Amino acid sequence: MENLINELYYGNICPVEQMGGLTAETAAIMKRVHENEDKLEASLNNQEKELLRTIQDDRLDAASIIEEQRFREAFTLGAKLMAEILTGGPQ
């Protein structure tokens, strides 16, 4: 266990990189999003394009933070579940 904790701590294990690929449904949605973004960008002037890029960057930053929070919450839940299983009762 200690080795796994060290590997995780030192960044040798990256849970996000170990996630499976996109489902067909998610891939189709992402394709539509990109196509629509391209159409929208083609209709914008330079100032509007810069605003769109800022919005997209901010959305990615927020999604990254949310993903990290979900990982922490899921990890904590998993740890509590394991503790309960190992001790035979709630912690």
Secondary structure as the mmCIF struct_conf table of DSSP 4:
data_model
#
loop_
_struct_conf.conf_type_id
_struct_conf.id
_struct_conf.beg_label_comp_id
_struct_conf.beg_label_asym_id
_struct_conf.beg_label_seq_id
_struct_conf.end_label_comp_id
_struct_conf.end_label_asym_id
_struct_conf.end_label_seq_id
HELX_RH_AL_P HELX_RH_AL_P1 GLU A 2 TYR A 9
TURN_TY1_P TURN_TY1_P1 TYR A 10 GLY A 11
BEND BEND1 ASN A 12 ASN A 12
TURN_TY1_P TURN_TY1_P2 PRO A 15 GLN A 18
BEND BEND2 MET A 19 MET A 19
HELX_RH_AL_P HELX_RH_AL_P2 ALA A 24 ALA A 42
TURN_TY1_P TURN_TY1_P3 SER A 43 SER A 43
BEND BEND3 LEU A 44 LEU A 44
HELX_RH_AL_P HELX_RH_AL_P3 ASN A 46 THR A 87
TURN_TY1_P TURN_TY1_P4 GLY A 88 GLY A 88
BEND BEND4 GLY A 89 GLY A 89
#
